Amino acid sequence: MRRALSPFKTLFLFIALLCSMNLSAQKVTNSGRDFWLGFTEVVDRATADFYLNVSSRDTTSVTVSIPGTGFTLTQLIVPDTVFTFSLPAFDAAIEGSDTIIHKAIHVVSDSDVVVYAVNYHLFRHEASLVLPTPALGTRYRAITQKSEFANLGTTDRLRESEFIIVTGVDSVTVDITPANDAKNGRDSGITFQVTVPPESIYALQADSVQDDLSGTLIEGVDPNKGFAVFSGNEWSTVVCTPTLDPLYEQMFPTNTWGKEYIVLSTPDVDKDYVRVMADEDNTFLLRNDSLVDTLMAGEWFSDTLGVMDSATLYSSNKRIGVGFFMVTRSTSCDRTLDTDPSMIILNPNEQMFLDSITFFATDPPGITMTHYIHVITRTIDKDSIWLDDTLQTGFTVFKYDTNYSYLSREVQVGSHTLQTGGCGFNAYALGRASAVSYAYAAGVQLNDLDNTVEFENVSTGSDTICITDSVRFNPGIAGTPISFLWNFSDGDQFNVQRPVKKFDTSGVFFYSLITEYACFSDTLLDTIFITETPEVDLGPDTLLCSGPPLILDSENPGMLRFWNTGDTSQTLTLNEGGTFTVVVSNLVCFDRDTITVEIPQIGADFNYLKTNQDRPDICTGEDV
């Protein structure tokens, strides 16, 4: 089986005027029963607190383990509460670059749960949503923050841009192309390969103060072995100075990136930082519909949002990833001391299909924080959003695209449920206090926005398609489709999800698929190449009488052929009888034929029957 990829493919999303949401259980969200994660290096690793906040809508048993250290803890969780699993720093903290560390963390549960990873110490607090194993991908780009020299106590040293790769039950081989120089001689732009054992972490950090690992490409060699990537910074300022915090967030696979993002500012701070990452060359980036940059693969656009930027639209012609950063507290730089660095990876508008999520708001020990939830939804759904059984009002229609509306709402400490009766939403949780903050995606849905069609040969299951082969097409879907319409350039049409079709000639065939959902229409244009198939005809079985030899011709000049006699020539000269078979191949498709040649015995008796029974004689040229 293969994916049909071509330069002719274009993806269009049309938002319908009216809709009602009904996504299927096939959707991939941050809710699940199996998770693998790890923590990036933090400046105060030996004294830091590492913990997981886990919640569920059902009573369920949850086990957290670190196989490499032997740590394990099981807890029964009751619905709509948050249980905190505390992890010893000895088991969870990591140190080093270009090294394998056996501290991958495993979470398993009997029912679906949501998991958030938190690291905390004194006046710093950072959290990340954790993706379940089915949501993990095989291709990522790191979004981090610059390296810098900084002082902690009496130690002034480099605080690095960094990322980690986390494996589950399988070892994973990855190709890494650093965007800038990394430690241990891993040079910018030079791809190197690492095999990460099962249940382990591979860590990589920037080499010097001018090095930022944002844009680093991380690709798995085996497309069937997913892995997790977490990025951030050991200890960093963001925009303002002087205080620093670690940054930490799970990366989303690049095939889930979109082309349109709405970014909401942190309430009452009036300054935020945004980093927009390109995955492909010649990415044209627009900010509020105005072209601001043309990016090559792995390059990013930096933007600082101010007091007038309550909501900002970033859009492009190709997929992009967007990181949102809360800034360092500074009365001379931003408006309040109640903030500090934190980081979120945002979800694109194309993934706006969440219909219900549970998220949490917690205060660190001894600190009272102000907590918020950001909600972005389609304008037609703004009167269908519920928070903890309360219908939400006060949405603002986005002026740069009135199809969308947004809301920032302060919430209290505890577990919260956000739901919609419409087509879906994106949501982000934030918290801030004096010199401390956190930010994370409150929930995500991660559909494969490459949205390619898989096809296979029905007979062989392979991706080799020849003339007259039966081909089964299987599209990627985002939710619960209402209808399908396939159109092929040879005139065939189908109204089923997985049509089976034969092609009578070779060449390139164009096709389109229009998938209707409750909330939008998805149109995919693509091509399939059908390889020319040899045609072999040795003729009917025959007799070889005395006279010239019989010459069998397999035709199809220029192709490979294999006779059962061992010959490989186009023709076979016969002076004796037998059964002869030839296979002709163009290295992709083949055909075969068999002929039986008999030699009659000399003087053998035989009977005949006249074709014309009305006359007793036999004339020359008459059939018998």
Order of alpha helices (4+ residues) and beta strands (2+ residues): beta-beta-beta-beta-beta-beta-beta-alpha-beta-beta-beta-beta-beta-beta-beta-beta-beta-beta-beta-beta-beta-beta-beta-beta-beta-beta-beta-beta-beta-beta-beta-beta-beta-beta-beta-beta-beta-beta-beta-beta-beta-beta-beta-beta-beta-beta-beta-beta-beta-beta
